[in-house]
Amino acid sequence: MRPSPFLALFLVAGFLTGCGTEEAPEMAPEAPPTPAPAPDAQLAQPHPHDLLPEQEAFWSALQELCGRAFAGTDQEVQRVMHVRQCFPGEIRIPLHVDEDRSRTWIVTRQADGLRLKHDHRYDDGTEEEVTQYGGDTQDAGSPTAQEFWADDFTGELVPGAGNNIWTMEVHPGDRFAYQLVRTGEEWVVRWEFDLTEPVSAPPAPWGYEATEPTHGGE
């Protein structure tokens, strides 16, 4: 099985941040147990959390993409995002990079805003060592963009990653963007996807083969 390119970037960033110290590396914290995706019937229940107007508008814009897949604009790497499953309180967006189906972005409604998590799995469906990282919104954001600031678990999982800020953008009828920056550093990861031309839906991401898309398309 091939290591995830994004996982490699994530780990290299953490390694570079930690250079210059001779302390023994700490053991990574144990990820919250997530042996399998939550049952669809459970996720279909009404969500309990209201959002700020800007967050609600962003959530609605994501929901409008449900069931469709979109290609990345980078001509050197074949990326496809698939808004595969949309529930009242959770949206699952697998990211395919060439033949790699290891990544799923998961956006959920929380009592104090929105949360983004990254579910990374091997091709047998088991979780990778670096998985379930991400963060929460800290302000209202805008109808087209939300920032997710790294949570404590993420900061413990990879040195330096506690300063990560992920941004998701939805510009209806134009583009979707995923961006990662780290405060205090100059590098930026940004991927854009063309919303003007949906593409054929890819296969289910690893670990989700037993689940069905909520809006067709596969």
MIDOSE-1310 file (N, C-alpha, C; in nm, 2 decimals, decimal comma, always signed):
residues 218
mrps	+0,08/-0,12/+0,00/+0,00/+0,00/+0,00/+0,09/+0,12/+0,00; +0,05/+0,23/-0,07/+0,13/+0,35/-0,08/+0,10/+0,45/+0,03; +0,20/+0,51/+0,09/+0,17/+0,61/+0,19/+0,10/+0,73/+0,13; +0,01/+0,79/+0,21/-0,06/+0,91/+0,16/+0,03/+1,03/+0,14
pfla	+0,03/+1,10/+0,02/+0,11/+1,22/+0,00/+0,08/+1,32/+0,10; -0,05/+1,34/+0,13/-0,09/+1,45/+0,23/-0,04/+1,41/+0,37; -0,04/+1,28/+0,40/+0,01/+1,24/+0,53/+0,16/+1,27/+0,54; +0,23/+1,24/+0,43/+0,38/+1,27/+0,42/+0,40/+1,42/+0,45
lflv	+0,33/+1,50/+0,38/+0,35/+1,65/+0,40/+0,32/+1,69/+0,54; +0,21/+1,63/+0,60/+0,17/+1,66/+0,74/+0,28/+1,62/+0,83; +0,34/+1,50/+0,81/+0,45/+1,45/+0,90/+0,58/+1,53/+0,88; +0,61/+1,56/+0,76/+0,73/+1,64/+0,73/+0,72/+1,78/+0,80
agfl	+0,61/+1,84/+0,79/+0,59/+1,97/+0,85/+0,61/+1,96/+1,00; +0,56/+1,86/+1,06/+0,58/+1,84/+1,20/+0,72/+1,81/+1,24; +0,80/+1,73/+1,15/+0,93/+1,70/+1,18/+1,02/+1,83/+1,17; +1,00/+1,91/+1,07/+1,08/+2,03/+1,05/+1,06/+2,12/+1,17
tgcg	+0,93/+2,13/+1,22/+0,91/+2,22/+1,33/+0,99/+2,17/+1,46; +1,01/+2,04/+1,47/+1,07/+1,99/+1,59/+1,22/+1,97/+1,58; +1,28/+2,01/+1,46/+1,43/+2,00/+1,45/+1,50/+2,09/+1,55; +1,62/+2,04/+1,59/+1,70/+2,12/+1,68/+1,69/+2,08/+1,82
teea	+1,61/+1,98/+1,86/+1,60/+1,93/+1,99/+1,65/+1,79/+2,00; +1,71/+1,75/+2,11/+1,76/+1,61/+2,13/+1,67/+1,53/+2,22; +1,56/+1,59/+2,26/+1,47/+1,52/+2,35/+1,41/+1,40/+2,28; +1,39/+1,29/+2,35/+1,33/+1,17/+2,29/+1,19/+1,21/+2,24
pema	+1,15/+1,16/+2,13/+1,01/+1,19/+2,08/+0,90/+1,13/+2,17; +0,80/+1,21/+2,19/+0,69/+1,16/+2,28/+0,60/+1,06/+2,19; +0,54/+0,97/+2,26/+0,45/+0,88/+2,19/+0,32/+0,96/+2,15; +0,28/+0,93/+2,03/+0,16/+1,00/+1,98/+0,04/+0,96/+2,06
peap	-0,05/+1,05/+2,09/-0,17/+1,02/+2,17/-0,26/+0,92/+2,10; -0,33/+0,84/+2,17/-0,42/+0,74/+2,11/-0,54/+0,82/+2,05; -0,57/+0,79/+1,92/-0,68/+0,85/+1,86/-0,81/+0,80/+1,92; -0,91/+0,89/+1,92/-1,04/+0,84/+1,96/-1,08/+0,72/+1,88
ptpa	-1,14/+0,61/+1,95/-1,17/+0,49/+1,87/-1,28/+0,51/+1,77; -1,24/+0,49/+1,64/-1,34/+0,50/+1,54/-1,32/+0,38/+1,44; -1,36/+0,26/+1,48/-1,33/+0,14/+1,40/-1,41/+0,14/+1,27; -1,52/+0,21/+1,27/-1,60/+0,20/+1,14/-1,68/+0,33/+1,14
papd	-1,72/+0,37/+1,02/-1,81/+0,49/+1,02/-1,94/+0,47/+1,09; -1,99/+0,58/+1,15/-2,12/+0,57/+1,22/-2,23/+0,52/+1,13; -2,32/+0,44/+1,19/-2,43/+0,39/+1,11/-2,51/+0,50/+1,05; -2,55/+0,49/+0,92/-2,63/+0,59/+0,85/-2,76/+0,62/+0,92
aqla	-2,82/+0,52/+0,98/-2,95/+0,54/+1,05/-2,94/+0,64/+1,17; -2,82/+0,62/+1,23/-2,80/+0,71/+1,35/-2,77/+0,85/+1,30; -2,70/+0,87/+1,20/-2,66/+1,01/+1,15/-2,79/+1,07/+1,09; -2,88/+1,00/+1,05/-3,00/+1,05/+0,98/-3,10/+1,12/+1,08
qphp	-3,07/+1,11/+1,21/-3,15/+1,17/+1,31/-3,14/+1,33/+1,31; -3,24/+1,40/+1,34/-3,23/+1,55/+1,34/-3,11/+1,60/+1,42; -3,04/+1,70/+1,37/-2,92/+1,75/+1,45/-2,97/+1,84/+1,56; -2,89/+1,84/+1,67/-2,94/+1,92/+1,79/-2,88/+2,06/+1,79
hdll	-2,79/+2,10/+1,70/-2,72/+2,22/+1,72/-2,76/+2,33/+1,61; -2,79/+2,45/+1,66/-2,81/+2,56/+1,57/-2,67/+2,63/+1,54; -2,66/+2,69/+1,43/-2,54/+2,76/+1,39/-2,56/+2,91/+1,38; -2,45/+2,98/+1,38/-2,46/+3,13/+1,35/-2,50/+3,14/+1,20
peqe	-2,57/+3,25/+1,16/-2,62/+3,27/+1,02/-2,51/+3,24/+0,92; -2,39/+3,29/+0,94/-2,28/+3,27/+0,84/-2,25/+3,12/+0,82; -2,24/+3,06/+0,94/-2,21/+2,91/+0,94/-2,32/+2,83/+0,87; -2,45/+2,87/+0,90/-2,56/+2,80/+0,84/-2,56/+2,82/+0,69
afws	-2,53/+2,94/+0,64/-2,52/+2,96/+0,50/-2,41/+2,87/+0,44; -2,30/+2,86/+0,50/-2,19/+2,78/+0,45/-2,23/+2,63/+0,45; -2,29/+2,59/+0,56/-2,34/+2,45/+0,57/-2,44/+2,42/+0,45; -2,53/+2,51/+0,43/-2,62/+2,50/+0,32/-2,55/+2,49/+0,18
alqe	-2,45/+2,57/+0,17/-2,37/+2,57/+0,04/-2,31/+2,43/+0,02; -2,25/+2,37/+0,13/-2,20/+2,24/+0,12/-2,30/+2,14/+0,08; -2,42/+2,15/+0,15/-2,53/+2,06/+0,12/-2,57/+2,06/-0,02; -2,56/+2,17/-0,08/-2,60/+2,19/-0,22/-2,52/+2,10/-0,32
lcgr	-2,40/+2,07/-0,27/-2,30/+1,99/-0,35/-2,32/+1,84/-0,33; -2,41/+1,80/-0,24/-2,43/+1,66/-0,21/-2,46/+1,57/-0,33; -2,39/+1,46/-0,34/-2,41/+1,36/-0,44/-2,32/+1,39/-0,57; -2,24/+1,50/-0,57/-2,16/+1,53/-0,68/-2,01/+1,52/-0,65
afag	-1,94/+1,50/-0,75/-1,79/+1,50/-0,74/-1,73/+1,60/-0,83; -1,61/+1,65/-0,79/-1,55/+1,76/-0,87/-1,40/+1,74/-0,88; -1,34/+1,77/-0,99/-1,20/+1,76/-1,01/-1,12/+1,88/-0,96; -1,00/+1,85/-0,92/-0,91/+1,96/-0,88/-0,86/+2,03/-1,00
tdqe	-0,82/+2,15/-0,98/-0,77/+2,24/-1,09/-0,62/+2,22/-1,12; -0,55/+2,15/-1,03/-0,40/+2,12/-1,05/-0,39/+2,01/-1,16; -0,33/+2,05/-1,27/-0,31/+1,96/-1,38/-0,21/+1,85/-1,36; -0,12/+1,87/-1,26/-0,01/+1,77/-1,23/-0,05/+1,66/-1,14
vqrv	-0,16/+1,68/-1,06/-0,21/+1,57/-0,97/-0,36/+1,56/-1,00; -0,40/+1,43/-1,01/-0,54/+1,41/-1,03/-0,61/+1,40/-0,89; -0,68/+1,50/-0,85/-0,76/+1,50/-0,73/-0,91/+1,51/-0,76; -0,99/+1,44/-0,68/-1,13/+1,44/-0,70/-1,19/+1,45/-0,56
mhvr	-1,27/+1,55/-0,53/-1,35/+1,55/-0,41/-1,49/+1,51/-0,44; -1,55/+1,43/-0,35/-1,68/+1,37/-0,37/-1,77/+1,40/-0,25; -1,86/+1,48/-0,26/-1,95/+1,51/-0,14/-2,05/+1,40/-0,14; -2,00/+1,29/-0,07/-2,07/+1,16/-0,09/-2,18/+1,13/+0,00
qcfp	-2,17/+1,18/+0,13/-2,28/+1,15/+0,23/-2,31/+1,28/+0,30; -2,44/+1,32/+0,30/-2,48/+1,44/+0,37/-2,60/+1,40/+0,47; -2,57/+1,42/+0,60/-2,67/+1,39/+0,70/-2,71/+1,52/+0,77; -2,81/+1,52/+0,85/-2,85/+1,65/+0,92/-2,74/+1,72/+1,00
geir	-2,65/+1,64/+1,06/-2,54/+1,70/+1,14/-2,40/+1,66/+1,09; -2,38/+1,60/+0,98/-2,25/+1,56/+0,93/-2,25/+1,55/+0,78; -2,14/+1,59/+0,72/-2,11/+1,59/+0,58/-1,98/+1,52/+0,56; -1,97/+1,41/+0,48/-1,85/+1,34/+0,45/-1,81/+1,36/+0,31
iplh	-1,68/+1,40/+0,30/-1,63/+1,44/+0,16/-1,50/+1,36/+0,14; -1,50/+1,25/+0,07/-1,38/+1,18/+0,04/-1,30/+1,26/-0,06; -1,17/+1,25/-0,04/-1,07/+1,31/-0,13/-0,99/+1,20/-0,19; -0,99/+1,19/-0,32/-0,92/+1,09/-0,40/-0,80/+1,16/-0,47
vded	-0,68/+1,10/-0,45/-0,56/+1,15/-0,52/-0,51/+1,04/-0,60; -0,52/+1,05/-0,73/-0,49/+0,94/-0,82/-0,57/+0,81/-0,77; -0,50/+0,70/-0,74/-0,57/+0,58/-0,69/-0,58/+0,57/-0,54; -0,53/+0,68/-0,47/-0,53/+0,68/-0,33/-0,67/+0,72/-0,28
rsrt	-0,74/+0,63/-0,20/-0,87/+0,66/-0,15/-0,87/+0,66/+0,00; -0,76/+0,71/+0,06/-0,74/+0,70/+0,21/-0,80/+0,81/+0,29; -0,84/+0,92/+0,22/-0,88/+1,04/+0,30/-1,03/+1,08/+0,29; -1,09/+1,11/+0,40/-1,22/+1,16/+0,40/-1,23/+1,29/+0,49
wivt	-1,27/+1,40/+0,44/-1,30/+1,51/+0,52/-1,44/+1,50/+0,58; -1,45/+1,52/+0,71/-1,57/+1,51/+0,78/-1,61/+1,65/+0,85; -1,71/+1,71/+0,81/-1,76/+1,84/+0,87/-1,88/+1,81/+0,95; -1,88/+1,85/+1,08/-2,00/+1,83/+1,16/-2,04/+1,96/+1,23
rqad	-2,17/+1,96/+1,26/-2,23/+2,06/+1,34/-2,20/+2,04/+1,49; -2,16/+2,14/+1,56/-2,13/+2,13/+1,70/-2,21/+2,24/+1,78; -2,21/+2,23/+1,91/-2,28/+2,32/+1,99/-2,23/+2,47/+1,97; -2,10/+2,48/+1,94/-2,04/+2,61/+1,93/-1,99/+2,64/+1,79
glrl	-2,03/+2,57/+1,69/-1,99/+2,60/+1,55/-1,97/+2,48/+1,47; -1,87/+2,48/+1,38/-1,85/+2,37/+1,29/-1,71/+2,30/+1,32; -1,70/+2,18/+1,29/-1,58/+2,10/+1,32/-1,54/+2,03/+1,19; -1,41/+2,03/+1,17/-1,35/+1,96/+1,05/-1,26/+1,85/+1,11
khdh	-1,27/+1,73/+1,07/-1,18/+1,62/+1,10/-1,14/+1,55/+0,97; -1,02/+1,49/+0,98/-0,96/+1,42/+0,87/-0,95/+1,27/+0,91; -1,02/+1,19/+0,84/-1,03/+1,04/+0,86/-0,94/+0,98/+0,76; -0,82/+0,92/+0,80/-0,73/+0,86/+0,72/-0,73/+0,71/+0,74
rydd	-0,74/+0,63/+0,64/-0,75/+0,49/+0,65/-0,66/+0,41/+0,54; -0,62/+0,30/+0,59/-0,54/+0,21/+0,49/-0,65/+0,14/+0,40; -0,59/+0,07/+0,30/-0,68/+0,01/+0,20/-0,76/-0,11/+0,26; -0,73/-0,15/+0,38/-0,81/-0,26/+0,44/-0,91/-0,20/+0,53
gtee	-0,92/-0,07/+0,54/-1,03/+0,00/+0,62/-0,98/+0,04/+0,76; -0,87/-0,01/+0,80/-0,82/+0,03/+0,94/-0,76/+0,17/+0,94; -0,76/+0,23/+1,05/-0,71/+0,37/+1,06/-0,56/+0,38/+1,05; -0,51/+0,49/+0,99/-0,37/+0,52/+0,99/-0,33/+0,57/+1,13
evtq	-0,20/+0,57/+1,15/-0,15/+0,62/+1,28/-0,18/+0,77/+1,30; -0,18/+0,85/+1,19/-0,21/+0,99/+1,20/-0,35/+1,01/+1,14; -0,45/+1,02/+1,22/-0,59/+1,03/+1,17/-0,67/+1,11/+1,28; -0,79/+1,14/+1,24/-0,89/+1,21/+1,33/-0,84/+1,35/+1,38
yggd	-0,74/+1,41/+1,30/-0,69/+1,54/+1,34/-0,78/+1,64/+1,27; -0,78/+1,77/+1,33/-0,86/+1,87/+1,27/-0,88/+1,98/+1,38; -1,00/+2,05/+1,36/-1,02/+2,16/+1,46/-1,16/+2,21/+1,44; -1,18/+2,32/+1,51/-1,32/+2,39/+1,52/-1,31/+2,53/+1,48
tqda	-1,43/+2,58/+1,44/-1,43/+2,73/+1,41/-1,43/+2,81/+1,54; -1,37/+2,93/+1,53/-1,36/+3,01/+1,65/-1,44/+3,14/+1,63; -1,50/+3,16/+1,51/-1,58/+3,28/+1,49/-1,69/+3,25/+1,39; -1,77/+3,35/+1,35/-1,88/+3,32/+1,26/-1,83/+3,29/+1,12
gspt	-1,71/+3,33/+1,08/-1,67/+3,31/+0,94/-1,75/+3,39/+0,85; -1,77/+3,33/+0,73/-1,85/+3,39/+0,63/-1,93/+3,29/+0,55; -2,03/+3,33/+0,48/-2,11/+3,23/+0,40/-2,03/+3,14/+0,30; -1,91/+3,20/+0,26/-1,83/+3,13/+0,16/-1,70/+3,06/+0,22
aqef	-1,67/+3,10/+0,34/-1,54/+3,04/+0,40/-1,55/+3,03/+0,55; -1,50/+2,91/+0,60/-1,49/+2,88/+0,74/-1,35/+2,84/+0,77; -1,30/+2,89/+0,89/-1,16/+2,85/+0,93/-1,18/+2,75/+1,05; -1,09/+2,65/+1,05/-1,10/+2,55/+1,15/-0,96/+2,55/+1,22
wadd	-0,96/+2,59/+1,35/-0,83/+2,60/+1,42/-0,80/+2,47/+1,49; -0,68/+2,42/+1,49/-0,64/+2,29/+1,54/-0,68/+2,28/+1,69; -0,73/+2,16/+1,72/-0,77/+2,13/+1,86/-0,65/+2,07/+1,93; -0,67/+2,04/+2,06/-0,56/+2,00/+2,15/-0,51/+1,86/+2,10
ftge	-0,60/+1,77/+2,06/-0,56/+1,64/+2,02/-0,47/+1,65/+1,90; -0,50/+1,74/+1,80/-0,41/+1,76/+1,69/-0,27/+1,81/+1,73; -0,27/+1,90/+1,82/-0,14/+1,95/+1,87/-0,05/+1,85/+1,94; -0,12/+1,75/+2,00/-0,04/+1,64/+2,07/+0,00/+1,53/+1,97
lvpg	-0,08/+1,52/+1,86/-0,06/+1,41/+1,77/+0,07/+1,44/+1,69; +0,09/+1,56/+1,64/+0,20/+1,60/+1,56/+0,26/+1,73/+1,61; +0,39/+1,73/+1,64/+0,45/+1,85/+1,69/+0,44/+1,97/+1,60; +0,39/+2,08/+1,65/+0,37/+2,20/+1,57/+0,24/+2,21/+1,50
agnn	+0,16/+2,10/+1,49/+0,04/+2,10/+1,43/-0,07/+2,18/+1,51; -0,04/+2,21/+1,63/-0,14/+2,28/+1,71/-0,16/+2,42/+1,66; -0,07/+2,47/+1,57/-0,08/+2,60/+1,51/-0,15/+2,59/+1,37; -0,20/+2,48/+1,33/-0,26/+2,47/+1,20/-0,40/+2,54/+1,20
iwtm	-0,42/+2,59/+1,08/-0,56/+2,65/+1,05/-0,60/+2,60/+0,92; -0,71/+2,52/+0,91/-0,76/+2,48/+0,79/-0,88/+2,57/+0,74; -0,89/+2,60/+0,62/-0,99/+2,68/+0,56/-1,06/+2,60/+0,45; -1,20/+2,60/+0,46/-1,28/+2,55/+0,35/-1,36/+2,66/+0,29
evhp	-1,36/+2,67/+0,16/-1,43/+2,77/+0,09/-1,53/+2,71/-0,01; -1,65/+2,76/-0,02/-1,75/+2,72/-0,12/-1,79/+2,85/-0,19; -1,76/+2,86/-0,32/-1,80/+2,97/-0,40/-1,90/+2,90/-0,50; -2,03/+2,91/-0,47/-2,13/+2,84/-0,56/-2,12/+2,87/-0,71
gdrf	-2,12/+2,76/-0,78/-2,11/+2,78/-0,93/-1,97/+2,81/-0,98; -1,87/+2,81/-0,89/-1,74/+2,85/-0,93/-1,63/+2,75/-0,88; -1,60/+2,75/-0,75/-1,50/+2,67/-0,70/-1,51/+2,63/-0,55; -1,45/+2,52/-0,52/-1,44/+2,48/-0,38/-1,29/+2,48/-0,35
ayql	-1,25/+2,53/-0,23/-1,11/+2,53/-0,19/-1,08/+2,47/-0,06; -0,97/+2,40/-0,04/-0,92/+2,35/+0,08/-0,79/+2,41/+0,11; -0,76/+2,47/+0,22/-0,63/+2,53/+0,25/-0,58/+2,50/+0,39; -0,45/+2,48/+0,40/-0,39/+2,46/+0,53/-0,27/+2,56/+0,54
vrtg	-0,27/+2,63/+0,65/-0,16/+2,72/+0,69/-0,12/+2,69/+0,83; +0,00/+2,73/+0,87/+0,04/+2,71/+1,01/+0,09/+2,85/+1,06; +0,03/+2,90/+1,17/+0,07/+3,03/+1,22/+0,22/+3,03/+1,25; +0,28/+3,14/+1,21/+0,42/+3,16/+1,24/+0,51/+3,10/+1,13
eewv	+0,45/+3,03/+1,03/+0,53/+2,98/+0,92/+0,47/+3,03/+0,79; +0,55/+3,02/+0,68/+0,51/+3,08/+0,55/+0,45/+2,98/+0,45; +0,46/+2,85/+0,47/+0,41/+2,76/+0,37/+0,26/+2,75/+0,37; +0,21/+2,72/+0,26/+0,06/+2,71/+0,24/+0,03/+2,59/+0,15
vrwe	-0,07/+2,51/+0,19/-0,12/+2,41/+0,11/-0,26/+2,45/+0,07; -0,28/+2,46/-0,06/-0,41/+2,50/-0,11/-0,45/+2,42/-0,24; -0,57/+2,36/-0,23/-0,62/+2,29/-0,34/-0,75/+2,34/-0,38; -0,78/+2,37/-0,51/-0,90/+2,42/-0,56/-0,97/+2,31/-0,65
fdlt	-1,10/+2,32/-0,65/-1,18/+2,22/-0,73/-1,28/+2,30/-0,81; -1,30/+2,26/-0,93/-1,39/+2,32/-1,03/-1,53/+2,28/-1,01; -1,62/+2,37/-0,96/-1,76/+2,34/-0,94/-1,85/+2,36/-1,06; -1,79/+2,40/-1,17/-1,87/+2,43/-1,29/-1,89/+2,30/-1,37
epvs	-1,81/+2,20/-1,35/-1,83/+2,08/-1,43/-1,81/+1,95/-1,34; -1,92/+1,90/-1,28/-1,91/+1,78/-1,20/-1,85/+1,66/-1,29; -1,79/+1,57/-1,22/-1,73/+1,46/-1,28/-1,79/+1,33/-1,23; -1,76/+1,22/-1,29/-1,82/+1,09/-1,24/-1,77/+1,06/-1,10
appa	-1,86/+1,01/-1,02/-1,83/+0,98/-0,88/-1,73/+0,87/-0,87; -1,63/+0,88/-0,79/-1,53/+0,77/-0,78/-1,59/+0,66/-0,68; -1,51/+0,55/-0,67/-1,55/+0,45/-0,57/-1,55/+0,50/-0,43; -1,61/+0,42/-0,34/-1,62/+0,46/-0,20/-1,47/+0,47/-0,15
pwgy	-1,45/+0,56/-0,05/-1,32/+0,57/+0,01/-1,29/+0,44/+0,09; -1,17/+0,42/+0,12/-1,13/+0,30/+0,20/-1,19/+0,31/+0,34; -1,25/+0,20/+0,38/-1,32/+0,20/+0,51/-1,46/+0,23/+0,51; -1,51/+0,28/+0,39/-1,65/+0,32/+0,38/-1,73/+0,23/+0,27
eate	-1,67/+0,12/+0,23/-1,73/+0,04/+0,12/-1,86/-0,01/+0,16; -1,89/-0,03/+0,29/-2,02/-0,08/+0,33/-2,13/+0,02/+0,35; -2,09/+0,15/+0,32/-2,19/+0,26/+0,33/-2,23/+0,30/+0,19; -2,35/+0,36/+0,19/-2,41/+0,40/+0,06/-2,41/+0,55/+0,05
pthg	-2,39/+0,61/-0,07/-2,40/+0,75/-0,08/-2,55/+0,80/-0,05; -2,56/+0,91/+0,01/-2,70/+0,95/+0,05/-2,77/+1,02/-0,07; -2,70/+1,06/-0,17/-2,77/+1,13/-0,28/-2,74/+1,07/-0,42; -2,71/+0,94/-0,42/-2,68/+0,87/-0,55/-2,55/+0,92/-0,60
ge	-2,52/+0,88/-0,73/-2,40/+0,93/-0,79/-2,30/+0,82/-0,81; -2,31/+0,71/-0,74/-2,21/+0,60/-0,76/-2,26/+0,49/-0,85
